[in-house]
Amino acid sequence: MTVFHPAFPIILAVDGKQRTRNLPIVELLIRNSCELCERLMEKLKSLNTGNKIFELKVKNVDKTSSGFPQKRCHITPATWVNGKFWYAGDFDSNEFIAKIKTIMSLKETA
């Protein structure tokens, strides 16, 4: 059974009917002095323009209020999706989108 995250419902109009869909949550761990972090943040934002397919949360490990203590991973950049570690460093955009779409299709069939 797939559990939807209630904080991010998206209302879709399909065939005149409204449906609620929850998007995967992508959390990106960054540091202030990390150039790759900045590039990856821009990459994720560009992948999510137009038809939004995920919620992006950026967490800065240099800030004590980053709200990410449960991850205890200070490798940056690090990408987590729905609370699970996916990538350290850069990643292939096509692979990332394919994995996100797989998560979304699993949620729709649940």
PyMOL CGO cylinders between C-alpha atoms (Angstrom):
from pymol import cmd
from pymol.cgo import CYLINDER

trace = [
    CYLINDER, 0.00, 0.00, 0.00, 1.32, 3.42, -0.92, 0.3, 1, 1, 1, 1, 1, 1,
    CYLINDER, 1.32, 3.42, -0.92, 0.89, 6.21, 1.61, 0.3, 1, 1, 1, 1, 1, 1,
    CYLINDER, 0.89, 6.21, 1.61, 0.42, 9.70, 0.25, 0.3, 1, 1, 1, 1, 1, 1,
    CYLINDER, 0.42, 9.70, 0.25, 1.97, 12.67, 1.99, 0.3, 1, 1, 1, 1, 1, 1,
    CYLINDER, 1.97, 12.67, 1.99, -1.01, 14.79, 3.10, 0.3, 1, 1, 1, 1, 1, 1,
    CYLINDER, -1.01, 14.79, 3.10, 0.95, 18.05, 3.14, 0.3, 1, 1, 1, 1, 1, 1,
    CYLINDER, 0.95, 18.05, 3.14, 1.17, 18.34, -0.64, 0.3, 1, 1, 1, 1, 1, 1,
    CYLINDER, 1.17, 18.34, -0.64, -2.14, 17.58, -2.35, 0.3, 1, 1, 1, 1, 1, 1,
    CYLINDER, -2.14, 17.58, -2.35, -2.45, 18.80, -5.92, 0.3, 1, 1, 1, 1, 1, 1,
    CYLINDER, -2.45, 18.80, -5.92, -5.90, 19.25, -7.43, 0.3, 1, 1, 1, 1, 1, 1,
    CYLINDER, -5.90, 19.25, -7.43, -6.15, 18.06, -11.03, 0.3, 1, 1, 1, 1, 1, 1,
    CYLINDER, -6.15, 18.06, -11.03, -9.03, 18.67, -13.40, 0.3, 1, 1, 1, 1, 1, 1,
    CYLINDER, -9.03, 18.67, -13.40, -9.45, 15.56, -15.55, 0.3, 1, 1, 1, 1, 1, 1,
    CYLINDER, -9.45, 15.56, -15.55, -12.53, 15.11, -17.71, 0.3, 1, 1, 1, 1, 1, 1,
    CYLINDER, -12.53, 15.11, -17.71, -14.29, 17.81, -15.72, 0.3, 1, 1, 1, 1, 1, 1,
    CYLINDER, -14.29, 17.81, -15.72, -13.65, 16.00, -12.42, 0.3, 1, 1, 1, 1, 1, 1,
    CYLINDER, -13.65, 16.00, -12.42, -11.33, 17.18, -9.69, 0.3, 1, 1, 1, 1, 1, 1,
    CYLINDER, -11.33, 17.18, -9.69, -8.85, 14.67, -8.34, 0.3, 1, 1, 1, 1, 1, 1,
    CYLINDER, -8.85, 14.67, -8.34, -6.21, 15.02, -5.66, 0.3, 1, 1, 1, 1, 1, 1,
    CYLINDER, -6.21, 15.02, -5.66, -2.67, 13.86, -6.36, 0.3, 1, 1, 1, 1, 1, 1,
    CYLINDER, -2.67, 13.86, -6.36, 0.32, 13.97, -4.03, 0.3, 1, 1, 1, 1, 1, 1,
    CYLINDER, 0.32, 13.97, -4.03, 3.75, 14.66, -5.43, 0.3, 1, 1, 1, 1, 1, 1,
    CYLINDER, 3.75, 14.66, -5.43, 7.00, 12.99, -4.40, 0.3, 1, 1, 1, 1, 1, 1,
    CYLINDER, 7.00, 12.99, -4.40, 9.03, 15.10, -1.97, 0.3, 1, 1, 1, 1, 1, 1,
    CYLINDER, 9.03, 15.10, -1.97, 12.59, 15.77, -3.13, 0.3, 1, 1, 1, 1, 1, 1,
    CYLINDER, 12.59, 15.77, -3.13, 14.91, 17.06, -0.41, 0.3, 1, 1, 1, 1, 1, 1,
    CYLINDER, 14.91, 17.06, -0.41, 18.28, 18.45, -1.45, 0.3, 1, 1, 1, 1, 1, 1,
    CYLINDER, 18.28, 18.45, -1.45, 21.03, 18.78, 1.15, 0.3, 1, 1, 1, 1, 1, 1,
    CYLINDER, 21.03, 18.78, 1.15, 23.39, 21.67, 0.41, 0.3, 1, 1, 1, 1, 1, 1,
    CYLINDER, 23.39, 21.67, 0.41, 26.19, 23.71, 2.00, 0.3, 1, 1, 1, 1, 1, 1,
    CYLINDER, 26.19, 23.71, 2.00, 26.96, 27.41, 1.69, 0.3, 1, 1, 1, 1, 1, 1,
    CYLINDER, 26.96, 27.41, 1.69, 30.35, 26.89, 0.04, 0.3, 1, 1, 1, 1, 1, 1,
    CYLINDER, 30.35, 26.89, 0.04, 29.31, 24.16, -2.44, 0.3, 1, 1, 1, 1, 1, 1,
    CYLINDER, 29.31, 24.16, -2.44, 29.24, 25.19, -6.10, 0.3, 1, 1, 1, 1, 1, 1,
    CYLINDER, 29.24, 25.19, -6.10, 27.92, 21.80, -7.20, 0.3, 1, 1, 1, 1, 1, 1,
    CYLINDER, 27.92, 21.80, -7.20, 25.07, 22.25, -4.72, 0.3, 1, 1, 1, 1, 1, 1,
    CYLINDER, 25.07, 22.25, -4.72, 24.02, 25.46, -6.45, 0.3, 1, 1, 1, 1, 1, 1,
    CYLINDER, 24.02, 25.46, -6.45, 24.17, 23.84, -9.89, 0.3, 1, 1, 1, 1, 1, 1,
    CYLINDER, 24.17, 23.84, -9.89, 22.17, 20.84, -8.71, 0.3, 1, 1, 1, 1, 1, 1,
    CYLINDER, 22.17, 20.84, -8.71, 19.54, 23.07, -7.09, 0.3, 1, 1, 1, 1, 1, 1,
    CYLINDER, 19.54, 23.07, -7.09, 19.10, 24.90, -10.41, 0.3, 1, 1, 1, 1, 1, 1,
    CYLINDER, 19.10, 24.90, -10.41, 18.98, 21.57, -12.26, 0.3, 1, 1, 1, 1, 1, 1,
    CYLINDER, 18.98, 21.57, -12.26, 16.18, 20.29, -10.00, 0.3, 1, 1, 1, 1, 1, 1,
    CYLINDER, 16.18, 20.29, -10.00, 14.25, 23.54, -10.38, 0.3, 1, 1, 1, 1, 1, 1,
    CYLINDER, 14.25, 23.54, -10.38, 14.53, 23.35, -14.18, 0.3, 1, 1, 1, 1, 1, 1,
    CYLINDER, 14.53, 23.35, -14.18, 13.38, 19.70, -14.21, 0.3, 1, 1, 1, 1, 1, 1,
    CYLINDER, 13.38, 19.70, -14.21, 10.30, 20.74, -12.26, 0.3, 1, 1, 1, 1, 1, 1,
    CYLINDER, 10.30, 20.74, -12.26, 9.16, 23.70, -14.38, 0.3, 1, 1, 1, 1, 1, 1,
    CYLINDER, 9.16, 23.70, -14.38, 6.00, 23.49, -16.39, 0.3, 1, 1, 1, 1, 1, 1,
    CYLINDER, 6.00, 23.49, -16.39, 4.19, 20.34, -15.31, 0.3, 1, 1, 1, 1, 1, 1,
    CYLINDER, 4.19, 20.34, -15.31, 5.29, 20.08, -11.68, 0.3, 1, 1, 1, 1, 1, 1,
    CYLINDER, 5.29, 20.08, -11.68, 6.20, 16.47, -10.86, 0.3, 1, 1, 1, 1, 1, 1,
    CYLINDER, 6.20, 16.47, -10.86, 7.74, 16.82, -7.38, 0.3, 1, 1, 1, 1, 1, 1,
    CYLINDER, 7.74, 16.82, -7.38, 7.94, 19.11, -4.37, 0.3, 1, 1, 1, 1, 1, 1,
    CYLINDER, 7.94, 19.11, -4.37, 11.46, 20.47, -3.86, 0.3, 1, 1, 1, 1, 1, 1,
    CYLINDER, 11.46, 20.47, -3.86, 12.77, 21.25, -0.37, 0.3, 1, 1, 1, 1, 1, 1,
    CYLINDER, 12.77, 21.25, -0.37, 16.30, 22.59, -0.03, 0.3, 1, 1, 1, 1, 1, 1,
    CYLINDER, 16.30, 22.59, -0.03, 18.02, 22.03, 3.32, 0.3, 1, 1, 1, 1, 1, 1,
    CYLINDER, 18.02, 22.03, 3.32, 21.27, 23.81, 4.19, 0.3, 1, 1, 1, 1, 1, 1,
    CYLINDER, 21.27, 23.81, 4.19, 23.35, 21.70, 6.61, 0.3, 1, 1, 1, 1, 1, 1,
    CYLINDER, 23.35, 21.70, 6.61, 25.36, 24.80, 7.59, 0.3, 1, 1, 1, 1, 1, 1,
    CYLINDER, 25.36, 24.80, 7.59, 22.24, 26.22, 9.23, 0.3, 1, 1, 1, 1, 1, 1,
    CYLINDER, 22.24, 26.22, 9.23, 21.28, 24.70, 12.56, 0.3, 1, 1, 1, 1, 1, 1,
    CYLINDER, 21.28, 24.70, 12.56, 17.60, 25.09, 11.78, 0.3, 1, 1, 1, 1, 1, 1,
    CYLINDER, 17.60, 25.09, 11.78, 17.78, 23.03, 8.58, 0.3, 1, 1, 1, 1, 1, 1,
    CYLINDER, 17.78, 23.03, 8.58, 15.36, 20.45, 9.99, 0.3, 1, 1, 1, 1, 1, 1,
    CYLINDER, 15.36, 20.45, 9.99, 17.29, 17.53, 8.56, 0.3, 1, 1, 1, 1, 1, 1,
    CYLINDER, 17.29, 17.53, 8.56, 18.92, 15.86, 11.61, 0.3, 1, 1, 1, 1, 1, 1,
    CYLINDER, 18.92, 15.86, 11.61, 17.39, 12.46, 10.91, 0.3, 1, 1, 1, 1, 1, 1,
    CYLINDER, 17.39, 12.46, 10.91, 19.46, 12.07, 7.76, 0.3, 1, 1, 1, 1, 1, 1,
    CYLINDER, 19.46, 12.07, 7.76, 22.84, 12.64, 9.49, 0.3, 1, 1, 1, 1, 1, 1,
    CYLINDER, 22.84, 12.64, 9.49, 24.43, 12.65, 6.08, 0.3, 1, 1, 1, 1, 1, 1,
    CYLINDER, 24.43, 12.65, 6.08, 26.62, 15.65, 5.53, 0.3, 1, 1, 1, 1, 1, 1,
    CYLINDER, 26.62, 15.65, 5.53, 27.79, 14.73, 2.06, 0.3, 1, 1, 1, 1, 1, 1,
    CYLINDER, 27.79, 14.73, 2.06, 26.62, 17.52, -0.18, 0.3, 1, 1, 1, 1, 1, 1,
    CYLINDER, 26.62, 17.52, -0.18, 24.86, 17.71, -2.42, 0.3, 1, 1, 1, 1, 1, 1,
    CYLINDER, 24.86, 17.71, -2.42, 22.69, 14.79, -1.39, 0.3, 1, 1, 1, 1, 1, 1,
    CYLINDER, 22.69, 14.79, -1.39, 19.29, 14.08, -2.87, 0.3, 1, 1, 1, 1, 1, 1,
    CYLINDER, 19.29, 14.08, -2.87, 16.57, 12.32, -0.89, 0.3, 1, 1, 1, 1, 1, 1,
    CYLINDER, 16.57, 12.32, -0.89, 13.15, 11.37, -2.26, 0.3, 1, 1, 1, 1, 1, 1,
    CYLINDER, 13.15, 11.37, -2.26, 10.26, 10.61, 0.09, 0.3, 1, 1, 1, 1, 1, 1,
    CYLINDER, 10.26, 10.61, 0.09, 12.72, 10.17, 2.95, 0.3, 1, 1, 1, 1, 1, 1,
    CYLINDER, 12.72, 10.17, 2.95, 15.01, 7.78, 1.08, 0.3, 1, 1, 1, 1, 1, 1,
    CYLINDER, 15.01, 7.78, 1.08, 18.56, 8.53, -0.05, 0.3, 1, 1, 1, 1, 1, 1,
    CYLINDER, 18.56, 8.53, -0.05, 18.88, 8.56, -3.84, 0.3, 1, 1, 1, 1, 1, 1,
    CYLINDER, 18.88, 8.56, -3.84, 22.07, 10.38, -4.86, 0.3, 1, 1, 1, 1, 1, 1,
    CYLINDER, 22.07, 10.38, -4.86, 25.30, 11.87, -3.53, 0.3, 1, 1, 1, 1, 1, 1,
    CYLINDER, 25.30, 11.87, -3.53, 26.54, 14.51, -5.95, 0.3, 1, 1, 1, 1, 1, 1,
    CYLINDER, 26.54, 14.51, -5.95, 25.21, 14.97, -9.45, 0.3, 1, 1, 1, 1, 1, 1,
    CYLINDER, 25.21, 14.97, -9.45, 22.89, 12.58, -11.29, 0.3, 1, 1, 1, 1, 1, 1,
    CYLINDER, 22.89, 12.58, -11.29, 21.53, 11.86, -14.75, 0.3, 1, 1, 1, 1, 1, 1,
    CYLINDER, 21.53, 11.86, -14.75, 18.40, 13.95, -15.36, 0.3, 1, 1, 1, 1, 1, 1,
    CYLINDER, 18.40, 13.95, -15.36, 16.67, 11.33, -17.51, 0.3, 1, 1, 1, 1, 1, 1,
    CYLINDER, 16.67, 11.33, -17.51, 17.21, 8.61, -14.90, 0.3, 1, 1, 1, 1, 1, 1,
    CYLINDER, 17.21, 8.61, -14.90, 15.91, 10.90, -12.15, 0.3, 1, 1, 1, 1, 1, 1,
    CYLINDER, 15.91, 10.90, -12.15, 12.74, 11.81, -14.08, 0.3, 1, 1, 1, 1, 1, 1,
    CYLINDER, 12.74, 11.81, -14.08, 12.11, 8.14, -14.92, 0.3, 1, 1, 1, 1, 1, 1,
    CYLINDER, 12.11, 8.14, -14.92, 12.37, 7.17, -11.24, 0.3, 1, 1, 1, 1, 1, 1,
    CYLINDER, 12.37, 7.17, -11.24, 10.06, 10.03, -10.19, 0.3, 1, 1, 1, 1, 1, 1,
    CYLINDER, 10.06, 10.03, -10.19, 7.49, 9.01, -12.81, 0.3, 1, 1, 1, 1, 1, 1,
    CYLINDER, 7.49, 9.01, -12.81, 7.68, 5.42, -11.53, 0.3, 1, 1, 1, 1, 1, 1,
    CYLINDER, 7.68, 5.42, -11.53, 6.86, 6.62, -8.02, 0.3, 1, 1, 1, 1, 1, 1,
    CYLINDER, 6.86, 6.62, -8.02, 3.96, 8.67, -9.35, 0.3, 1, 1, 1, 1, 1, 1,
    CYLINDER, 3.96, 8.67, -9.35, 2.54, 5.75, -11.34, 0.3, 1, 1, 1, 1, 1, 1,
    CYLINDER, 2.54, 5.75, -11.34, 2.77, 3.49, -8.28, 0.3, 1, 1, 1, 1, 1, 1,
    CYLINDER, 2.77, 3.49, -8.28, 0.79, 6.05, -6.27, 0.3, 1, 1, 1, 1, 1, 1,
    CYLINDER, 0.79, 6.05, -6.27, -1.88, 6.29, -8.96, 0.3, 1, 1, 1, 1, 1, 1,
    CYLINDER, -1.88, 6.29, -8.96, -2.42, 2.51, -9.00, 0.3, 1, 1, 1, 1, 1, 1,
    CYLINDER, -2.42, 2.51, -9.00, -2.60, 2.19, -5.21, 0.3, 1, 1, 1, 1, 1, 1,
]
cmd.load_cgo(trace, "trace")
